[in-house]
Amino acid sequence: MMVNKAMKKRSEVLGQSASAPRVTKAAAVLLAAALSVPVFLLLTLADWLLF
């Protein structure tokens, strides 16, 4: 099963049709920050040690 199909599929919760999950802007910002900070530190450390 492809991820996009699973994300678009509606599900039933207690007899009610629940909307498909969506990534919010806040979640996208948090994910970007969580990935960029360690990468920045790793590259800075590599630059400091090697050059």
OpenMM code with the backbone's topology and positions (N, CA, C; nanometers):
from openmm import Vec3, app, unit

residues = "MET MET VAL ASN LYS ALA MET LYS LYS ARG SER GLU VAL LEU GLY GLN SER ALA SER ALA PRO ARG VAL THR LYS ALA ALA ALA VAL LEU LEU ALA ALA ALA LEU SER VAL PRO VAL PHE LEU LEU LEU THR LEU ALA ASP TRP LEU LEU PHE".split()
positions = [
    Vec3(0.0836, -0.1175, 0.0000),
    Vec3(0.0000, 0.0000, 0.0000),
    Vec3(0.0886, 0.1245, 0.0000),
    Vec3(0.0533, 0.2197, -0.0825),
    Vec3(0.1301, 0.3435, -0.0874),
    Vec3(0.0879, 0.4346, 0.0277),
    Vec3(0.1799, 0.5168, 0.0727),
    Vec3(0.1539, 0.6047, 0.1861),
    Vec3(0.0447, 0.7054, 0.1531),
    Vec3(0.0453, 0.7596, 0.0336),
    Vec3(-0.0539, 0.8611, -0.0018),
    Vec3(-0.1952, 0.8061, 0.0040),
    Vec3(-0.2141, 0.6824, -0.0383),
    Vec3(-0.3475, 0.6227, -0.0322),
    Vec3(-0.3919, 0.6056, 0.1123),
    Vec3(-0.3011, 0.5642, 0.1982),
    Vec3(-0.3360, 0.5456, 0.3388),
    Vec3(-0.3678, 0.6781, 0.4056),
    Vec3(-0.2984, 0.7840, 0.3687),
    Vec3(-0.3219, 0.9143, 0.4301),
    Vec3(-0.4544, 0.9755, 0.3845),
    Vec3(-0.5009, 0.9416, 0.2646),
    Vec3(-0.6245, 0.9992, 0.2128),
    Vec3(-0.7477, 0.9192, 0.2533),
    Vec3(-0.7278, 0.7985, 0.3036),
    Vec3(-0.8389, 0.7115, 0.3388),
    Vec3(-0.9087, 0.7624, 0.4643),
    Vec3(-1.0401, 0.7735, 0.4574),
    Vec3(-1.1177, 0.8142, 0.5743),
    Vec3(-1.1387, 0.6920, 0.6628),
    Vec3(-1.1431, 0.7139, 0.7906),
    Vec3(-1.1658, 0.6045, 0.8837),
    Vec3(-1.2861, 0.6343, 0.9715),
    Vec3(-1.3421, 0.5294, 1.0288),
    Vec3(-1.4574, 0.5438, 1.1166),
    Vec3(-1.4121, 0.5352, 1.2616),
    Vec3(-1.4511, 0.6338, 1.3404),
    Vec3(-1.4220, 0.6361, 1.4831),
    Vec3(-1.5544, 0.6498, 1.5571),
    Vec3(-1.5896, 0.5482, 1.6331),
    Vec3(-1.7161, 0.5464, 1.7076),
    Vec3(-1.8359, 0.5775, 1.6171),
    Vec3(-1.8354, 0.5234, 1.4972),
    Vec3(-1.9456, 0.5436, 1.4045),
    Vec3(-1.9405, 0.6744, 1.3286),
    Vec3(-1.8457, 0.7619, 1.3616),
    Vec3(-1.8327, 0.8904, 1.2928),
    Vec3(-1.7192, 0.8809, 1.1915),
    Vec3(-1.7377, 0.9433, 1.0779),
    Vec3(-1.6343, 0.9442, 0.9752),
    Vec3(-1.5308, 1.0500, 1.0113),
    Vec3(-1.4090, 1.0047, 1.0362),
    Vec3(-1.3010, 1.0962, 1.0734),
    Vec3(-1.2307, 1.1455, 0.9474),
    Vec3(-1.1897, 1.2716, 0.9482),
    Vec3(-1.1193, 1.3254, 0.8319),
    Vec3(-0.9793, 1.2667, 0.8242),
    Vec3(-0.9224, 1.2695, 0.7068),
    Vec3(-0.7880, 1.2162, 0.6864),
    Vec3(-0.6863, 1.3033, 0.7591),
    Vec3(-0.5789, 1.2438, 0.8119),
    Vec3(-0.4779, 1.3233, 0.8823),
    Vec3(-0.4034, 1.4164, 0.7871),
    Vec3(-0.3690, 1.5344, 0.8364),
    Vec3(-0.2961, 1.6321, 0.7556),
    Vec3(-0.1773, 1.6844, 0.8353),
    Vec3(-0.0715, 1.7178, 0.7643),
    Vec3(0.0433, 1.7794, 0.8283),
    Vec3(0.0158, 1.9289, 0.8400),
    Vec3(0.0263, 1.9818, 0.9609),
    Vec3(0.0008, 2.1246, 0.9812),
    Vec3(0.1300, 2.2035, 0.9578),
    Vec3(0.1158, 2.3330, 0.9456),
    Vec3(0.2330, 2.4191, 0.9273),
    Vec3(0.3231, 2.4142, 1.0492),
    Vec3(0.2633, 2.4068, 1.1679),
    Vec3(0.3428, 2.4002, 1.2911),
    Vec3(0.4256, 2.2713, 1.2946),
    Vec3(0.3662, 2.1612, 1.2530),
    Vec3(0.4389, 2.0343, 1.2504),
    Vec3(0.5519, 2.0396, 1.1481),
    Vec3(0.5288, 2.1053, 1.0358),
    Vec3(0.6328, 2.1177, 0.9344),
    Vec3(0.7488, 2.2027, 0.9858),
    Vec3(0.7184, 2.3096, 1.0582),
    Vec3(0.8237, 2.3950, 1.1148),
    Vec3(0.9037, 2.3191, 1.2197),
    Vec3(0.8347, 2.2462, 1.3072),
    Vec3(0.9037, 2.1676, 1.4101),
    Vec3(0.9918, 2.0598, 1.3490),
    Vec3(0.9438, 1.9937, 1.2455),
    Vec3(1.0230, 1.8910, 1.1789),
    Vec3(1.1451, 1.9526, 1.1118),
    Vec3(1.1280, 2.0658, 1.0469),
    Vec3(1.2409, 2.1325, 0.9822),
    Vec3(1.3453, 2.1753, 1.0846),
    Vec3(1.3008, 2.2286, 1.1969),
    Vec3(1.3942, 2.2703, 1.3016),
    Vec3(1.4652, 2.1502, 1.3627),
    Vec3(1.3904, 2.0443, 1.3854),
    Vec3(1.4488, 1.9245, 1.4462),
    Vec3(1.5534, 1.8611, 1.3558),
    Vec3(1.5388, 1.8764, 1.2251),
    Vec3(1.6371, 1.8208, 1.1323),
    Vec3(1.7520, 1.9168, 1.1052),
    Vec3(1.7250, 2.0454, 1.1013),
    Vec3(1.8287, 2.1407, 1.0624),
    Vec3(1.9309, 2.1677, 1.1729),
    Vec3(1.8885, 2.1700, 1.2979),
    Vec3(1.9810, 2.2008, 1.4073),
    Vec3(2.0909, 2.0951, 1.4203),
    Vec3(2.0600, 1.9649, 1.4257),
    Vec3(2.1687, 1.8663, 1.4346),
    Vec3(2.2589, 1.8652, 1.3108),
    Vec3(2.2011, 1.8875, 1.1940),
    Vec3(2.2822, 1.8911, 1.0718),
    Vec3(2.3768, 2.0103, 1.0767),
    Vec3(2.3286, 2.1248, 1.1217),
    Vec3(2.4136, 2.2429, 1.1358),
    Vec3(2.5285, 2.2151, 1.2326),
    Vec3(2.4969, 2.1559, 1.3474),
    Vec3(2.6016, 2.1268, 1.4457),
    Vec3(2.7031, 2.0262, 1.3911),
    Vec3(2.6558, 1.9250, 1.3213),
    Vec3(2.7460, 1.8252, 1.2639),
    Vec3(2.8377, 1.8870, 1.1581),
    Vec3(2.7830, 1.9696, 1.0717),
    Vec3(2.8649, 2.0330, 0.9682),
    Vec3(2.9621, 2.1340, 1.0275),
    Vec3(2.9193, 2.2057, 1.1300),
    Vec3(3.0084, 2.3005, 1.1965),
    Vec3(3.1241, 2.2277, 1.2639),
    Vec3(3.0948, 2.1173, 1.3297),
    Vec3(3.1986, 2.0381, 1.3944),
    Vec3(3.2956, 1.9802, 1.2910),
    Vec3(3.2437, 1.9304, 1.1796),
    Vec3(3.3288, 1.8760, 1.0738),
    Vec3(3.4161, 1.9852, 1.0141),
    Vec3(3.3620, 2.1039, 0.9947),
    Vec3(3.4391, 2.2148, 0.9416),
    Vec3(3.5487, 2.2551, 1.0400),
    Vec3(3.5175, 2.2577, 1.1664),
    Vec3(3.6142, 2.2975, 1.2697),
    Vec3(3.7262, 2.1947, 1.2824),
    Vec3(3.6928, 2.0664, 1.2723),
    Vec3(3.7935, 1.9619, 1.2874),
    Vec3(3.8804, 1.9407, 1.1628),
    Vec3(3.8224, 1.9565, 1.0454),
    Vec3(3.8913, 1.9209, 0.9222),
    Vec3(3.9584, 2.0386, 0.8524),
    Vec3(3.9089, 2.1584, 0.8704),
    Vec3(3.9637, 2.2706, 0.7920),
    Vec3(4.0240, 2.3768, 0.8790),
] * unit.nanometer
topology = app.Topology()
chain = topology.addChain("A")
for resn in residues:
    res = topology.addResidue(resn, chain)
    for name in ("N", "CA", "C"):
        topology.addAtom(name, app.Element.getBySymbol(name[0]), res)
